[in-house]
Amino acid sequence: MMERISLKVNIGGVELKNPVMPASGTFGVESADYLDCRKLGAILPKSFTLNPQQGNPPPRVVETSCGMLNAVGIQNKGLEYFINVTLPFFETFDTPVIASVSAYSEEDFKTIIRELNKTKTALIELNISCPNLKEGGKAFGTSAEETYKIVKAAKSVSEIPLITKLSPNVTDITEIALAAESAGSDAVSLINTFLGMAIDINTMRPKLGNITGGLSGPAIKPLALRMVWQVAQKVKIPVIGIGGIASGADAIEFLLAGATAVQIGTSSFAEPNIMERIISEIEDYMREKNISDIHEIIGGLKIG
């Protein structure tokens, strides 16, 4: 009989019972009706900003041949609602809660983090895909220099470990990952969505109200996997893999490529309790391969 299987991983000093968690923007209070949140490695609700915001004009979601485009625009009820409503709800499940923080300036990031320091938030994920309004609207995460500055500023006030979420819409994602690491980020998560668009040929108009949106789902998995592998070769901090994961086999690919944990996004819309299945499938794989500890898989890709 094989010894007990351990799926435990550590992100920034926080122990997770397994490496599976939702991707920001795909998980809310209503998700708890469809799966047991106590079985997840971590809970990661939708990104929030300092103040409530309405998001982009509709239509905001378009199905594609192998995934979806979304241009929701971080519609949310703000920091106060997260602290008073969302966080207390998810804290009842005895699973670490990660706050996904979005902001348009260094000052807003710091204000939000100072307030989160007063809570039991386990980790903070910095969503640096928002445009930096003070620097002409370019997203923080598309520049190594801007990434360094924003992570350094966040780290200077945070008492909570930080994860920096990386955008794939860059020339060299390893450069951005190294900037985040050198600024003090405790982990990196990647990838956020790819910029894409869709056109209705009958009306000759864009299918999204925002014209462009973020592509997610199975279509991006090979690209995400490649980027996770590249980043894992360069940084010493944990990497969290995101992008088109829809099965235990998909998750294991990311772990083999060097990810310590994975986030599940678009596939949850079609199968709301998919994360429970993915956790079970990882366990089944480990039993089949006679592997007792998840760390025997992490970074285990064989080359040559």
TARA-V917764 format. One record per backbone hydrogen bond with DSSP energy under -0.5 kcal/mol. NH is the residue of the N-H (numbers start at 0). CO is the residue of the C=O. Records with the same first field share a line. If there is no record, write none. Layout:
NH->CO, CO
//
This chain:
5->291
6->4
8->15
10->13
11->9
13->10
14->12
15->8
20->261
21->41
22->263
25->22
30->27
31->27, 28
32->29
33->30
34->30
36->34
38->35
39->36
40->19
41->19
42->95
44->97
45->26
47->99
52->75
55->71
61->68
63->66
66->63
67->215
68->61
69->213
70->59
75->52
78->48, 49
79->49
80->76
81->77
82->78
83->79
84->80
85->80
86->81
88->84
89->85
90->86
91->87, 88
92->89
93->90
97->42
98->96, 122
99->97
100->98, 124
101->47
102->126
108->104
109->105
110->106
111->107
112->108
113->109
114->110
115->111
116->112
117->114
118->115
121->96
122->96
123->160
124->98
125->123, 162
126->100, 124
127->125, 164
129->126
131->137
132->103, 130
133->103
134->131
135->132
136->131
137->134
139->129
140->127
141->138
142->139
146->142
147->143
148->144
149->145
150->146
151->147
152->148
153->149
154->150
155->151
156->152, 153
157->153
160->121
162->123
163->186
164->125, 162
165->163, 188
169->167
174->171
175->171
176->172
177->173
178->174
179->175
180->176
181->177
182->178
183->180
184->179
185->161
186->161
187->237
188->163
189->239
191->165
193->214
195->212
197->210
199->204
200->198
203->199
204->199
206->197
207->197
208->58
210->207
211->209
212->195
213->69
214->193, 212
215->67
218->65
219->216
220->217
223->219
224->220
225->221
226->222
227->223
228->224
229->225
230->226
231->227
232->228
233->229, 230
234->230
237->185
239->187
240->238, 260
241->189
242->262
250->246
251->247
252->248
253->249
254->250
255->251
256->252
257->254
258->253
259->238
260->238
261->18
262->240
263->20
267->264
268->265
269->265
270->266
273->270
275->272
276->272
277->273
278->274
279->275
280->276
281->277
282->278
283->279
284->280
285->281
286->282
287->283
288->284
289->286
290->285
291->289
293->5
295->292
296->293
297->293
298->254
299->296
300->255
302->300
//
